[in-house]
Amino acid sequence: MGLRYRAAAIQFEPELGAKEQNVERLLSLCTAAARAGARLLVTPEMATTGYCWYDRREIAPFVEPIPGPTTERFATLAREHHCFIVLGLPEVDSRTGIFYNAAALIGPSGVLGVYRKTHSFISEPKWAKDGDLGFPVFSTELGRLGILICMDADYFEPARLLALQAADVLCFPTNWLLEKGPGATWIARAFENGCYLIAADRYGCERGVQFSGGSAIIEPDGTIQARLDSGDGYLLGEIELDRARHKRFPGSLAPEKLTARRPEFYDTLTLNAYLWNPLEFHGLYGHRPLPPGRASLIAVAQFLPKPGDLAANLATIDRSLAALPRGTRLAVFPEYAATGVPHDASEATAFAASDTASLLRALRRLARRHRTALVVGFLEALPGGFASSAALVTPSGLTVTYRKTHVIGPERSFLVPGDTPPPVIDLPLGRLGLLIGSDLCFPEIARVLALAGCDLLAVPAGPGIPPVQALGPTSVPLPPPAVTGDDPTHFHLARVRACENMTVVAYAALPLPEGTGWSGLFGPVPESRASERLVEPGQAGLSWGLLDTRNAASRYPTNPLRAKDMLRMRQPYWYAPLQLPIAAPAEGVTLTAQTRDAAREA
């Protein structure tokens, strides 16, 4: 068995500007956690000073270099207790005088490294420069540690860059708001990278800003190991390095979270596609402008198809279309909806559609009859195996097919990954991108479609998606759109993908136990939760809503689907490693920094 040790997230409400008082209190909390056996301790973002500063002049008396007086005090604690501390504080570069929102990694020997927040929230530009040290991973006796700070986690790229450098643990100082902790994106970053995530948050209200609390330790599979809702204190959890190094999806023996990526399809991740006005950029030189804005009714269906019974499943699709409101322009059905869900090669042989052309003709007849475009998943027989495929068919006869490119877990034993990227299709209702099921587990591919200007991602979903996670109430008085009571769908991967890409995701799932259930329309912003109508996880049902791509009469987009502000704030000059392949190690072999580097050299 590999190394196991105890870790702690320190939850703390600093007082703005009361630096000495804050440091003393932090030292006390860290000492208590170390005495309780914690070897790795993470404190909140800007823990020494508070967060809501007006400008450089106001914060100037409280910044300091790293190493500096405050880091030395924590280094003394680290030496006494032989532990490692990630400390959030404002840094000044002694050479340039530039200020940063930073975190120092401190061990028994002193400061081991510094990370500077790279993806700024609205507050940092008042006083701090974007981080300029990249995304380092620090090798320690506790494993390979990476650091993210707060809004870095709203973007998948920083955590992925750390995982590609074989990080075991993501240390996450944060001052989260507008969502109870642990945030859904925290869970996504742990799950999609197979890393532990130690989130140390603050709570309380500062200059009218209510922070979330909810510090947590999250497992590599995305489950919450420990959580502290509110109040000063610390929480403890166990880190088991072997679990962080498997990088496996359930049912797999290979580190697919990294090796099943398809970098050949990620070639636009380094493009700053939303730096300019999107309405002009996407129509530059008169080539493929975004479809005109309009409001369209779209729907998703959730049902369990009958194994190998194409006629019965087409009849279910027909009845579902008949039950939708008149004027529905698009309906999305689950993965394998037409053929049934295979679990092994023998079932795939029995269920697969061998005459794809005949199936597509049947779907086109349904589209014409109901005057509705369809996206339908099916198992396709290929000369060399089988594919999880989906077809988009429209009443006018347009037909586009796609084969799932990210195949994981047990499906790898009988499915062949697709060899072409997901399609981007312009329809009267907007620009649509098509993904299938476990594609959603790889954040790169949804981002590629968003960068292409997609208003909508249609996702027939089946096996391989992480379970939807509930979260209980919080005592922190968060304002809307935060859900403060019991939340049965706090973490839903489709919602995370929708909001981080500012698209609508039409997620049509299989019901439990074959899929996740909770089908619905998600995004493009957190406020969209108020209009969600999700299908209960164990039932068949339909959900529908409005896809609205209209803008006010303005040269610049006013609709978040078209503006995609989150994409404009990406930092793509750091993202080049996302487009590099990683060689797959032999089955059962852990992907380490050494195997990764050897693969690149080869």
TAVEN-V821778 format. One record per pair of residues at least 4 apart in sequence whose ideal C-beta (glycine too) atoms are under 7 Angstrom apart, sorted by the first residue. I is the first residue (numbers start at 1). GAP is how many residues later the second one is. If there is no record, write none. Layout:
I;GAP, I;GAP
This chain:
1;241, 2;238, 2;239, 2;240, 3;140, 3;238, 4;234, 4;235, 4;236, 5;34, 5;35, 5;137, 5;234, 6;31, 6;32, 6;33, 6;230, 6;232, 7;31, 7;32, 7;33, 7;191, 7;210, 7;230, 7;232, 8;25, 8;30, 8;33, 8;226, 8;227, 8;228, 9;33, 9;189, 9;190, 9;191, 9;206, 9;207, 9;208, 9;225, 9;226, 10;16, 10;19, 10;20, 10;23, 10;31, 10;32, 10;33, 10;34, 10;190, 10;224, 11;189, 11;190, 11;191, 11;192, 11;202, 11;204, 11;217, 11;220, 11;221, 11;222, 11;223, 12;13, 12;14, 12;17, 12;31, 12;32, 12;35, 12;190, 12;220, 13;189, 13;190, 13;191, 13;219, 14;8, 14;33, 14;34, 14;35, 14;36, 14;188, 15;6, 15;7, 15;35, 16;34, 16;36, 16;190, 17;32, 17;33, 17;45, 18;4, 19;4, 19;29, 19;30, 19;43, 20;4, 21;4, 22;4, 22;25, 22;26, 22;27, 23;4, 23;25, 23;47, 23;50, 24;4, 25;4, 26;4, 26;17, 26;21, 26;22, 27;4, 27;46, 27;50, 28;4, 29;4, 29;203, 29;205, 30;4, 30;11, 30;47, 30;55, 31;4, 31;46, 32;4, 32;202, 33;5, 33;8, 33;201, 34;4, 34;7, 34;43, 34;47, 34;49, 36;200, 38;45, 38;198, 39;44, 39;45, 39;103, 40;43, 40;44, 40;102, 40;199, 41;42, 41;44, 42;44, 42;129, 42;130, 42;131, 42;156, 42;158, 43;4, 43;43, 43;44, 43;45, 43;130, 43;157, 44;44, 44;129, 44;130, 44;131, 44;156, 44;157, 44;158, 45;6, 45;43, 45;56, 45;104, 45;105, 45;128, 45;129, 45;130, 46;4, 46;5, 46;42, 46;43, 46;44, 46;55, 46;129, 47;40, 47;41, 47;42, 48;22, 48;41, 49;13, 49;40, 49;41, 50;156, 51;72, 51;124, 51;155, 52;71, 52;154, 52;155, 52;157, 53;5, 53;6, 53;73, 53;74, 54;4, 54;72, 55;71, 55;72, 56;4, 56;43, 56;71, 59;4, 59;31, 59;40, 59;68, 62;28, 63;27, 63;28, 63;29, 63;36, 64;4, 64;5, 64;6, 64;28, 65;26, 65;27, 65;29, 66;5, 66;25, 66;36, 66;38, 66;45, 66;48, 67;4, 67;5, 67;43, 67;44, 68;4, 69;4, 70;4, 70;19, 71;4, 71;16, 71;33, 71;35, 71;40, 72;4, 74;4, 74;11, 74;13, 74;32, 75;4, 75;31, 75;35, 75;36, 76;4, 77;4, 78;5, 78;6, 78;7, 78;28, 78;29, 78;30, 79;29, 82;26, 84;21, 84;22, 84;23, 84;56, 84;58, 85;21, 86;17, 86;19, 86;61, 86;85, 86;87, 87;16, 87;17, 87;19, 88;15, 88;61, 88;85, 89;13, 89;15, 90;9, 90;11, 90;12, 91;8, 91;9, 91;11, 92;5, 92;7, 93;4, 93;5, 98;31, 99;28, 99;29, 99;30, 100;16, 100;28, 100;29, 100;31, 101;15, 101;16, 101;23, 101;27, 101;48, 102;12, 102;13, 102;14, 103;12, 103;44, 103;46, 103;70, 104;7, 104;10, 105;7, 105;8, 105;33, 105;40, 105;42, 106;4, 106;5, 106;6, 107;5, 107;33, 112;26, 112;28, 113;23, 113;25, 114;19, 115;16, 115;18, 115;21, 115;32, 115;34, 116;15, 116;16, 116;17, 117;7, 117;14, 117;32, 117;33, 117;35, 118;12, 118;13, 118;34, 118;40, 118;453, 118;456, 119;32, 119;33, 119;35, 119;36, 119;39, 119;450, 119;452, 120;4, 120;5, 120;10, 120;31, 121;29, 121;30, 124;4, 130;441, 134;440, 135;11, 135;23, 135;26, 135;27, 135;439, 137;7, 137;8, 137;9, 137;25, 137;28, 137;29, 137;30, 138;7, 139;5, 140;5, 143;25, 143;26, 143;98, 144;22, 144;23, 144;24, 144;449, 145;22, 145;24, 145;26, 146;16, 146;21, 146;24, 146;25, 147;24, 148;4, 148;5, 148;10, 148;11, 148;22, 148;24, 149;24, 149;25, 150;24, 150;25, 150;26, 152;6, 153;6, 153;19, 153;32, 153;33, 153;36, 154;31, 154;346, 154;412, 155;415, 156;4, 156;36, 156;287, 156;291, 156;344, 157;4, 157;418, 157;421, 158;4, 159;4, 159;11, 159;30, 159;34, 160;4, 160;33, 160;283, 160;418, 161;4, 161;413, 161;416, 161;417, 162;5, 162;8, 163;4, 163;30, 163;32, 163;95, 164;94, 164;413, 164;418, 165;428, 166;425, 166;426, 166;427, 166;430, 167;28, 168;27, 168;28, 168;73, 168;76, 168;77, 169;26, 169;27, 169;29, 169;70, 169;75, 170;19, 170;20, 170;25, 170;26, 170;27, 171;27, 172;14, 172;25, 172;26, 172;27, 172;28, 173;27, 174;25, 174;26, 174;27, 175;26, 175;27, 175;36, 176;5, 176;7, 176;25, 176;35, 176;36, 177;32, 177;33, 177;34, 177;35, 178;300, 178;303, 178;304, 178;348, 179;4, 179;33, 179;303, 179;347, 180;32, 180;34, 180;291, 180;294, 180;296, 180;298, 180;302, 180;303, 180;304, 181;18, 181;20, 181;31, 181;32, 181;33, 181;34, 181;35, 182;4, 182;5, 182;17, 182;32, 182;34, 182;36, 182;42, 182;45, 184;4, 184;306, 184;307, 184;311, 184;312, 185;4, 185;311, 185;315, 186;4, 186;11, 186;13, 186;30, 186;32, 187;4, 187;31, 187;35, 187;282, 187;304, 188;4, 188;305, 188;308, 189;4, 189;8, 190;5, 190;6, 190;7, 190;28, 190;29, 190;30, 190;32, 191;30, 191;31, 191;275, 192;65, 192;249, 192;251, 193;64, 194;26, 194;50, 194;52, 194;53, 194;63, 195;25, 195;49, 196;21, 196;22, 196;23, 196;24, 196;43, 196;48, 197;21, 198;19, 199;16, 199;17, 199;19, 200;15, 201;10, 201;11, 201;12, 201;13, 201;14, 202;9, 203;8, 203;9, 203;10, 203;27, 203;28, 203;273, 204;7, 205;4, 205;5, 210;267, 210;268, 210;269, 212;264, 212;266, 213;16, 213;17, 213;263, 214;13, 214;15, 214;260, 215;13, 215;20, 216;8, 216;10, 216;11, 217;8, 217;9, 217;18, 217;20, 218;4, 218;6, 218;7, 219;4, 219;6, 220;23, 220;24, 222;244, 225;12, 226;9, 226;10, 226;11, 227;8, 228;5, 228;7, 229;245, 229;246, 229;247, 230;245, 230;246, 241;4, 242;4, 245;345, 245;347, 246;9, 246;344, 247;8, 247;10, 247;11, 247;344, 248;4, 248;5, 248;6, 248;7, 248;8, 249;7, 249;8, 249;159, 249;160, 249;215, 250;159, 251;158, 251;159, 252;4, 252;156, 252;157, 253;334, 253;335, 254;5, 254;330, 254;333, 255;4, 255;330, 255;336, 256;4, 256;152, 258;324, 258;333, 259;323, 259;325, 260;146, 260;147, 260;148, 261;181, 261;183, 262;143, 262;144, 263;316, 263;317, 263;318, 265;140, 265;156, 265;180, 265;183, 266;178, 266;182, 266;312, 266;313, 267;312, 268;180, 268;183, 269;175, 269;178, 269;179, 269;303, 269;306, 269;309, 269;310, 270;302, 270;305, 270;306, 270;309, 271;180, 271;301, 272;300, 273;8, 273;178, 273;294, 274;4, 274;290, 274;293, 274;294, 275;293, 276;4, 276;5, 277;4, 277;279, 278;4, 278;175, 278;279, 278;284, 278;285, 278;286, 279;4, 279;11, 279;278, 279;283, 280;4, 282;6, 282;7, 282;8, 282;171, 283;6, 283;7, 290;141, 290;163, 290;272, 291;135, 291;136, 291;137, 291;139, 291;140, 293;256, 293;257, 293;258, 293;266, 294;134, 294;135, 294;255, 294;256, 295;251, 295;253, 295;255, 296;33, 296;133, 296;251, 297;28, 297;30, 297;31, 297;32, 297;247, 297;249, 298;30, 298;31, 298;32, 298;131, 298;208, 298;223, 298;246, 298;247, 298;249, 299;25, 299;29, 299;32, 299;243, 299;244, 299;245, 300;32, 300;206, 300;207, 300;208, 300;219, 300;220, 300;221, 300;243, 301;19, 301;30, 301;32, 301;207, 301;241, 302;32, 302;206, 302;207, 302;209, 302;215, 302;217, 302;233, 302;238, 302;239, 303;13, 303;31, 303;237, 304;206, 304;207, 304;210, 304;236, 305;8, 305;31, 305;32, 305;33, 305;34, 305;35, 305;36, 306;6, 306;7, 306;34, 307;33, 307;44, 308;31, 308;32, 308;42, 308;43, 309;4, 309;31, 310;4, 310;28, 310;29, 310;43, 311;4, 312;4, 313;4, 313;24, 313;25, 313;26, 314;4, 314;24, 314;48, 315;4, 316;4, 317;4, 317;16, 317;20, 317;49, 317;59, 318;4, 318;48, 319;4, 320;4, 320;222, 321;10, 321;45, 321;49, 321;51, 322;48, 323;219, 324;4, 324;7, 324;218, 324;220, 325;219, 328;44, 328;216, 329;43, 329;44, 329;100, 330;42, 330;43, 330;99, 331;41, 331;43, 332;43, 332;126, 332;128, 332;174, 332;176, 333;4, 333;41, 333;42, 333;43, 333;44, 333;127, 333;175, 334;43, 334;126, 334;127, 334;128, 334;174, 334;175, 334;176, 334;181, 335;42, 335;53, 335;101, 335;102, 335;125, 335;126, 335;127, 335;175, 336;4, 336;5, 336;41, 336;42, 336;43, 336;52, 336;126, 337;39, 337;40, 337;41, 337;123, 338;15, 338;21, 338;38, 338;40, 339;12, 339;13, 339;14, 339;39, 339;40, 340;11, 341;121, 341;169, 341;173, 342;5, 342;6, 342;9, 342;37, 342;72, 343;4, 344;69, 344;70, 345;4, 345;68, 345;69, 346;4, 347;4, 348;4, 348;31, 348;38, 348;66, 351;28, 352;27, 352;28, 352;29, 352;34, 353;6, 353;25, 353;26, 353;27, 353;28, 354;27, 355;4, 356;4, 356;24, 357;4, 358;4, 359;4, 359;19, 360;4, 360;31, 360;33, 360;39, 361;4, 362;4, 363;4, 363;11, 363;13, 363;28, 363;30, 364;4, 364;29, 364;33, 364;35, 365;4, 366;4, 366;8, 367;5, 367;6, 367;7, 367;26, 367;27, 367;28, 368;27, 371;24, 372;23, 373;19, 373;20, 373;21, 373;22, 373;54, 374;19, 375;15, 375;17, 375;59, 375;83, 375;85, 376;14, 376;15, 376;84, 377;11, 377;13, 377;59, 377;83, 377;85, 378;11, 379;7, 379;9, 380;6, 380;7, 380;9, 380;23, 381;5, 382;4, 382;5, 382;34, 384;32, 385;29, 385;30, 385;31, 386;28, 386;29, 386;30, 387;16, 387;17, 387;28, 387;29, 387;31, 388;15, 388;16, 388;27, 388;48, 388;49, 389;12, 389;13, 389;14, 390;12, 390;44, 390;46, 390;70, 391;8, 391;10, 392;8, 392;33, 392;42, 393;6, 394;4, 394;33, 400;23, 400;25, 402;16, 402;20, 402;21, 402;32, 402;34, 403;15, 404;13, 404;14, 404;32, 404;33, 404;34, 404;35, 405;12, 405;13, 405;16, 405;17, 405;34, 406;11, 406;32, 406;33, 406;35, 406;36, 406;39, 407;4, 407;5, 407;8, 407;10, 407;31, 408;4, 408;30, 408;33, 408;56, 409;55, 411;4, 411;52, 411;53, 422;11, 422;12, 422;13, 422;23, 422;27, 423;11, 424;7, 424;9, 424;25, 424;28, 424;30, 425;7, 426;5, 427;5, 429;118, 430;25, 430;26, 430;117, 430;119, 431;22, 431;23, 431;24, 432;22, 432;24, 432;26, 433;16, 433;19, 433;21, 433;24, 434;24, 435;4, 435;5, 435;10, 435;11, 435;22, 435;24, 436;23, 436;24, 437;23, 437;24, 437;25, 437;26, 437;27, 437;28, 438;26, 438;27, 439;6, 440;6, 440;19, 440;21, 440;25, 440;53, 440;54, 440;57, 441;23, 441;24, 443;4, 444;4, 444;134, 445;4, 446;4, 446;11, 446;51, 446;55, 447;4, 447;54, 448;4, 449;5, 449;8, 450;4, 450;51, 450;52, 450;53, 450;114, 450;117, 451;116, 454;49, 455;48, 455;49, 455;92, 455;94, 455;106, 456;47, 456;48, 456;50, 456;91, 457;46, 457;48, 458;48, 459;35, 459;46, 459;47, 459;48, 459;49, 460;48, 461;4, 461;46, 461;47, 461;48, 461;54, 462;48, 462;52, 462;53, 463;51, 463;52, 465;28, 465;50, 465;51, 466;27, 467;49, 468;21, 468;23, 468;24, 468;48, 468;50, 469;21, 469;22, 470;17, 470;18, 470;20, 471;16, 471;19, 472;14, 473;11, 473;12, 473;13, 474;4, 474;10, 478;4, 478;6, 481;45, 481;46, 481;48, 481;49, 483;4, 483;46, 489;29, 489;45, 492;26, 493;4, 494;4, 494;11, 494;13, 494;28, 495;4, 495;27, 495;28, 496;4, 497;4, 497;8, 498;5, 498;6, 498;7, 498;24, 498;25, 498;26, 499;24, 499;25, 499;26, 499;27, 500;66, 502;21, 502;22, 502;23, 502;58, 502;59, 502;62, 502;63, 502;64, 502;65, 503;20, 503;21, 503;58, 504;17, 504;18, 504;19, 504;20, 504;43, 504;57, 505;17, 505;18, 506;15, 507;12, 507;13, 507;15, 508;11, 509;6, 509;7, 509;8, 509;9, 509;10, 510;4, 510;5, 511;4, 511;6, 511;26, 511;27, 511;28, 511;29, 512;5, 512;25, 512;26, 516;21, 517;18, 517;19, 517;20, 517;21, 518;16, 518;17, 518;19, 519;15, 519;16, 519;24, 520;12, 520;13, 520;14, 520;15, 520;23, 521;11, 521;22, 521;24, 522;6, 522;10, 523;5, 524;4, 524;36, 524;37, 525;35, 528;4, 531;14, 533;10, 533;12, 534;9, 535;4, 535;6, 535;8, 536;5, 549;10, 549;12, 549;13, 550;9, 551;6, 551;7, 551;8, 551;11, 552;6, 554;4, 557;5, 557;6, 559;4, 560;5, 564;4, 565;4, 582;14, 582;17, 583;16, 585;4, 585;6, 585;10, 591;4, 591;5, 592;4, 593;4, 594;4, 595;4, 596;4, 597;4, 598;4
